Amino acid sequence: MARLPYVEMDKAPEPIREALGRLPVQLNIFKMTANAETLFRPFLGLGTAILGSARLDAKLRELVILHVGRLSRGEYEWVQHVPIAEAFGASAAQISALERGDIDADCFDPLERAVLAFTTEVVRDVKASDATFAATHEHLSPREIVELILTIGFYMTVARLTETTAIEIDGPAGTKVVDAIR
């Protein structure tokens, strides 16, 4: 049981009702975040930008989100993002490797390994080491690196929100949210 109540659509202030009503699926993450009335729409905006307008490759983004979820013990985002990762080309071997925490597995190419190492360091150490940053920068533009950092931070926040408030895990929504953005 969640530690805080979910916002109920019929009792929500108009701006929240409107924002919730535009969502393709009513996930508990959204109904919980809606408690933060002034931050809810900006939260949705950043999430939408990460999933729909970033230059960072979608498969790579999803591998990063899954890795952040595992490092942060965020079961909710794992459940929601496995089907999205699969839809964008992540293999069963890659998902299994991430579940085991094996970011050096042969199923990852050099770019993916660099980005997953970068992600590990940002989550655990706050910043990537010079060597890891340089390895990532060999593959990604400055824009993509900043998008990567923002993606990592956003999904760290999601994991902390879902775990701290004990949000009940919805069944996977698949690509409904991402499809609605595109």
Secondary structure per residue as TSV (DSSP state, phi and psi in degrees):
chain	resnum	aa	ss	phi	psi
A	1	M	-	360.0	134.5
A	2	A	-	-62.5	148.0
A	3	R	S	-78.6	-20.0
A	4	L	S	-126.4	156.9
A	5	P	-	-73.7	150.4
A	6	Y	-	-81.5	145.8
A	7	V	-	-70.5	129.9
A	8	E	-	-92.9	131.2
A	9	M	G	-52.4	-46.8
A	10	D	G	-72.3	-14.2
A	11	K	G	-108.4	-1.3
A	12	A	S	-79.2	151.3
A	13	P	-	-60.3	154.7
A	14	E	H	-51.2	-47.8
A	15	P	H	-60.9	-34.4
A	16	I	H	-72.7	-43.9
A	17	R	H	-57.4	-44.2
A	18	E	H	-62.9	-46.4
A	19	A	H	-65.4	-44.5
A	20	L	H	-62.7	-39.3
A	21	G	H	-65.2	-24.9
A	22	R	H	-82.3	-13.1
A	23	L	S	-73.7	142.2
A	24	P	S	-72.4	-18.2
A	25	V	S	-151.0	141.8
A	26	Q	-	-93.3	81.4
A	27	L	-	-83.8	152.2
A	28	N	H	-60.2	-32.1
A	29	I	H	-58.1	-40.6
A	30	F	H	-71.4	-42.8
A	31	K	H	-67.9	-28.0
A	32	M	H	-77.6	-46.5
A	33	T	H	-63.2	-27.6
A	34	A	T	-62.4	-15.4
A	35	N	T	-60.8	-29.1
A	36	A	S	-90.8	75.7
A	37	E	H	-49.8	-45.7
A	38	T	H	-79.3	-17.0
A	39	L	H	-100.9	-13.0
A	40	F	H	-60.4	-52.2
A	41	R	H	-65.8	-41.7
A	42	P	H	-61.6	-37.2
A	43	F	H	-59.4	-48.5
A	44	L	H	-61.9	-38.9
A	45	G	H	-62.9	-45.0
A	46	L	H	-66.8	-44.1
A	47	G	H	-59.3	-41.9
A	48	T	H	-63.9	-42.6
A	49	A	H	-64.3	-42.0
A	50	I	H	-62.5	-44.3
A	51	L	H	-81.8	-21.6
A	52	G	H	-122.7	-19.2
A	53	S	T	-128.0	-2.9
A	54	A	-	-71.0	151.9
A	55	R	S	-80.5	-23.7
A	56	L	S	-54.0	130.0
A	57	D	-	-52.6	135.6
A	58	A	H	-63.4	-41.7
A	59	K	H	-63.6	-44.8
A	60	L	H	-61.1	-43.9
A	61	R	H	-57.0	-44.9
A	62	E	H	-68.7	-36.4
A	63	L	H	-61.3	-41.2
A	64	V	H	-63.7	-46.1
A	65	I	H	-60.9	-43.4
A	66	L	H	-63.8	-41.1
A	67	H	H	-65.5	-43.2
A	68	V	H	-59.7	-43.9
A	69	G	H	-57.6	-45.0
A	70	R	H	-68.1	-46.2
A	71	L	H	-62.4	-32.0
A	72	S	T	-94.9	2.8
A	73	R	T	55.6	41.2
A	74	G	-	-97.3	87.6
A	75	E	H	-63.3	-36.1
A	76	Y	H	-58.9	-49.9
A	77	E	H	-69.6	-30.4
A	78	W	H	-60.5	-51.4
A	79	V	H	-59.9	-42.9
A	80	Q	H	-73.2	-33.7
A	81	H	H	-96.0	-12.7
A	82	V	H	-58.4	-50.3
A	83	P	H	-63.1	-32.3
A	84	I	H	-68.8	-44.4
A	85	A	H	-59.2	-44.0
A	86	E	H	-61.4	-41.6
A	87	A	H	-63.6	-28.3
A	88	F	T	-96.4	10.8
A	89	G	T	105.4	2.6
A	90	A	-	-68.2	135.0
A	91	S	-	-85.2	162.8
A	92	A	H	-59.9	-37.3
A	93	A	H	-64.0	-40.1
A	94	Q	H	-66.8	-43.2
A	95	I	H	-64.7	-42.2
A	96	S	H	-62.9	-41.5
A	97	A	H	-62.1	-42.4
A	98	L	H	-65.4	-38.6
A	99	E	H	-62.2	-34.6
A	100	R	H	-82.0	-12.5
A	101	G	T	80.8	20.4
A	102	D	-	-97.4	82.1
A	103	I	T	-80.6	-4.7
A	104	D	T	-99.9	8.9
A	105	A	-	-59.3	150.9
A	106	D	T	-63.3	-18.8
A	107	C	T	-72.5	-11.6
A	108	F	S	-99.3	139.0
A	109	D	-	-83.4	173.1
A	110	P	H	-57.4	-39.0
A	111	L	H	-62.3	-48.5
A	112	E	H	-61.9	-41.9
A	113	R	H	-61.7	-43.6
A	114	A	H	-62.3	-45.9
A	115	V	H	-67.9	-37.6
A	116	L	H	-69.1	-36.8
A	117	A	H	-65.4	-42.8
A	118	F	H	-56.6	-47.6
A	119	T	H	-60.2	-45.7
A	120	T	H	-56.6	-47.3
A	121	E	H	-67.3	-39.9
A	122	V	H	-65.7	-41.3
A	123	V	H	-67.7	-48.8
A	124	R	H	-84.8	-34.1
A	125	D	H	-114.9	2.0
A	126	V	S	78.6	-35.9
A	127	K	S	-137.3	155.7
A	128	A	-	-79.6	144.0
A	129	S	-	-65.9	164.7
A	130	D	H	-58.6	-42.7
A	131	A	H	-65.9	-43.7
A	132	T	H	-68.8	-39.5
A	133	F	H	-60.8	-46.7
A	134	A	H	-62.1	-41.3
A	135	A	H	-63.7	-37.9
A	136	T	H	-72.3	-40.0
A	137	H	H	-66.8	-20.8
A	138	E	T	-62.9	-26.6
A	139	H	T	-108.5	-28.7
A	140	L	S	-117.0	147.0
A	141	S	-	-75.1	166.0
A	142	P	H	-54.5	-42.3
A	143	R	H	-58.8	-46.5
A	144	E	H	-66.0	-35.0
A	145	I	H	-66.2	-43.2
A	146	V	H	-65.7	-41.4
A	147	E	H	-60.6	-39.9
A	148	L	H	-60.2	-47.9
A	149	I	H	-61.7	-43.5
A	150	L	H	-65.7	-36.7
A	151	T	H	-64.0	-46.6
A	152	I	H	-58.1	-49.3
A	153	G	H	-63.5	-41.7
A	154	F	H	-61.5	-46.9
A	155	Y	H	-77.0	-20.7
A	156	M	H	-64.6	-42.4
A	157	T	H	-63.1	-45.2
A	158	V	H	-58.2	-45.9
A	159	A	H	-61.5	-42.1
A	160	R	H	-68.4	-37.0
A	161	L	H	-66.0	-49.7
A	162	T	H	-65.5	-39.5
A	163	E	H	-75.8	-42.0
A	164	T	H	-69.0	-37.3
A	165	T	T	-91.0	-2.2
A	166	A	T	56.7	46.0
A	167	I	-	-60.6	130.7
A	168	E	-	-67.3	138.1
A	169	I	-	-77.5	120.0
A	170	D	-	-74.2	156.2
A	171	G	-	-61.9	152.6
A	172	P	-	-55.6	132.0
A	173	A	-	-87.6	-2.3
A	174	G	T	63.9	-137.8
A	175	T	T	-98.8	15.2
A	176	K	H	-55.7	-44.9
A	177	V	H	-67.5	-46.6
A	178	V	H	-65.2	-41.6
A	179	D	H	-61.9	-37.0
A	180	A	H	-67.8	-25.9
A	181	I	H	-78.7	-37.8
A	182	R	-	-72.3	360.0
